[in-house]
Amino acid sequence: VQLQAYGGGLVQAGGSLRLSCAASVRTFNRYAVAWFRQAPGNEREFVAAYSRSGGYTYVADSVKGRFTISRDNAENTLYLDMYSLKLDDTAVYYCQRDDNLRGQGTQVTVSS
């Protein structure tokens, strides 16, 4: 099983991006999955998560009201919609299952 995040890029502050995390096999309805991010020199930071059942989502306080997590089980894809981006949102974003399977990240750079 592989996870691959994509959709990152360079965006101005206040802009939006949609990140996607594609799984090679059906996985998102069998595991809890989360988005994390890590900026250079910083600790890894939890961003948002989906419960295994899909009934609950969790969003970090730092992005609450700006980021939304969703998933498409049929497409084996997890999404992170990011709005009102700030300079502090600059980081590598990656998705991870609750068994610690982690995909390659995608770089998000927010410019002023």
C-alpha positions as CSV (number, residue, x, y, z in Angstrom):
1,V,0.0,0.0,0.0
2,Q,1.3,3.4,-0.9
3,L,0.0,6.9,0.0
4,Q,0.9,9.9,-2.1
5,A,0.1,13.4,-1.3
6,Y,-0.1,16.0,-4.0
7,G,-1.6,19.4,-4.8
8,G,0.9,21.6,-3.0
9,G,2.4,24.7,-4.5
10,L,3.1,28.4,-4.1
11,V,0.2,30.5,-3.1
12,Q,-0.2,34.0,-1.8
13,A,-1.3,34.7,1.7
14,G,-5.1,34.6,1.8
15,G,-5.3,32.1,-1.0
16,S,-6.5,28.5,-1.1
17,L,-5.2,25.1,-2.0
18,R,-6.6,21.6,-2.1
19,L,-4.3,18.8,-1.2
20,S,-5.1,15.2,-2.1
21,C,-3.7,12.0,-0.7
22,A,-4.2,9.0,-3.0
23,A,-4.0,5.4,-1.7
24,S,-3.0,2.6,-4.0
25,V,-5.7,0.4,-2.5
26,R,-8.9,0.9,-0.6
27,T,-7.8,2.1,2.7
28,F,-9.5,5.2,4.0
29,N,-12.6,3.4,5.3
30,R,-10.5,0.9,7.1
31,Y,-8.1,3.2,9.0
32,A,-8.1,6.4,10.8
33,V,-6.1,8.8,8.6
34,A,-4.6,12.2,9.3
35,W,-2.8,15.1,7.7
36,F,0.4,16.3,9.3
37,R,2.8,19.0,8.4
38,Q,6.4,19.9,9.1
39,A,8.2,23.1,8.5
40,P,12.0,23.3,8.4
41,G,13.3,23.4,12.0
42,N,10.0,22.6,13.5
43,E,8.4,19.6,15.1
44,R,5.8,17.6,13.1
45,E,2.4,19.1,13.7
46,F,-1.0,17.5,13.5
47,V,-3.4,19.2,11.1
48,A,-6.5,17.2,10.7
49,A,-7.8,13.6,11.0
50,Y,-10.7,11.4,10.0
51,S,-11.8,8.6,12.3
52,R,-11.8,5.0,11.1
53,S,-15.6,5.0,10.9
54,G,-15.6,8.2,9.1
55,G,-18.1,9.6,11.6
56,Y,-15.7,12.1,13.2
57,T,-13.2,14.6,12.0
58,Y,-10.6,16.5,14.1
59,V,-8.9,19.7,13.2
60,A,-6.1,21.4,15.0
61,D,-6.9,24.7,16.6
62,S,-4.2,26.4,14.5
63,V,-6.2,25.7,11.3
64,K,-9.7,25.4,12.6
65,G,-12.2,27.4,10.5
66,R,-9.7,27.5,7.6
67,F,-8.9,23.9,6.8
68,T,-11.4,21.1,6.1
69,I,-10.7,17.4,5.8
70,S,-12.8,15.1,3.6
71,R,-12.5,11.8,1.9
72,D,-13.8,9.9,-1.1
73,N,-13.8,6.2,-0.3
74,A,-14.7,5.2,-3.9
75,E,-11.7,7.1,-5.2
76,N,-9.4,6.1,-2.3
77,T,-8.5,9.7,-1.8
78,L,-8.3,11.9,1.2
79,Y,-8.5,15.7,0.8
80,L,-7.4,18.8,2.7
81,D,-9.1,22.0,1.6
82,M,-7.1,25.0,2.9
83,Y,-8.5,28.5,2.9
84,S,-7.2,31.9,4.1
85,L,-3.7,30.6,4.0
86,K,-1.1,32.2,6.2
87,L,2.7,32.4,6.0
88,D,2.8,30.0,9.0
89,D,1.1,27.4,7.0
90,T,4.2,26.9,4.9
91,A,5.4,23.3,5.4
92,V,5.6,19.9,3.8
93,Y,2.2,18.2,4.2
94,Y,1.7,14.5,4.3
95,C,-1.0,12.0,5.1
96,Q,-0.6,9.1,7.5
97,R,-2.7,6.1,8.5
98,D,-3.1,5.1,12.1
99,D,-0.7,2.2,11.6
100,N,1.9,4.8,10.8
101,L,2.0,4.2,7.1
102,R,3.0,7.5,5.7
103,G,3.1,8.9,2.2
104,Q,5.5,11.3,0.5
105,G,4.6,14.8,1.3
106,T,3.8,17.8,-0.8
107,Q,5.3,21.2,-0.3
108,V,3.0,24.2,0.5
109,T,4.6,27.6,0.4
110,V,2.6,30.7,1.3
111,S,4.1,34.0,0.2
112,S,3.3,37.5,1.3
